[in-house]
Amino acid sequence: MKFYSVQLRKSVEVDDSKVEVITMKNGRKAARVAVDLDGQQVKLFKILSKEDAARLG
């Protein structure tokens, strides 16, 4: 899955097995992951489409 890091200003490709699917207060699904990039821990967040949410489960 592809995330965009605003802090590092670049796109980051993350393996689907590391992605955690959460439900926001409004009921929409989102993906959350914490990865180590350039020697620092970065938390990434992305709102999912219905197709992506169904695929990730």
C-alpha positions as CSV (number, residue, x, y, z in Angstrom):
1,M,0.0,0.0,0.0
2,K,1.3,3.4,-0.9
3,F,1.3,6.2,1.8
4,Y,2.5,9.8,1.5
5,S,4.7,11.2,4.3
6,V,4.2,15.0,4.6
7,Q,7.0,15.2,7.1
8,L,9.5,13.6,4.6
9,R,7.8,14.9,1.5
10,K,7.9,11.6,-0.3
11,S,5.7,8.5,-1.1
12,V,6.4,5.4,0.9
13,E,5.5,1.8,-0.1
14,V,4.4,-0.3,2.9
15,D,3.7,-4.1,2.9
16,D,0.0,-4.8,3.4
17,S,0.8,-7.2,6.3
18,K,2.1,-4.3,8.4
19,V,-1.0,-2.1,7.9
20,E,-3.5,-1.8,10.7
21,V,-7.1,-1.0,9.7
22,I,-9.0,1.2,12.1
23,T,-12.5,2.8,12.2
24,M,-12.7,6.5,12.7
25,K,-15.4,8.2,14.7
26,N,-17.5,8.9,11.6
27,G,-17.5,5.2,10.6
28,R,-15.0,5.4,7.8
29,K,-12.1,2.9,7.6
30,A,-8.5,4.1,7.7
31,A,-5.1,2.5,7.5
32,R,-2.4,3.2,10.1
33,V,1.2,2.1,10.2
34,A,4.4,3.0,12.0
35,V,7.6,2.5,9.9
36,D,11.3,3.3,10.3
37,L,12.4,5.7,7.5
38,D,15.7,7.4,7.3
39,G,16.6,6.5,10.9
40,Q,13.4,7.9,12.4
41,Q,10.1,6.3,13.4
42,V,7.3,7.7,11.3
43,K,3.5,7.2,11.8
44,L,1.5,7.2,8.6
45,F,-2.3,7.5,8.2
46,K,-4.5,7.1,5.1
47,I,-8.3,7.1,4.6
48,L,-9.3,4.0,2.7
49,S,-11.7,3.6,-0.2
50,K,-14.4,0.9,0.2
51,E,-12.5,-1.4,-2.2
52,D,-9.2,-1.0,-0.2
53,A,-11.0,-1.5,3.1
54,A,-12.6,-4.7,1.9
55,R,-9.3,-6.0,0.5
56,L,-7.4,-5.4,3.8
57,G,-10.3,-6.7,5.9
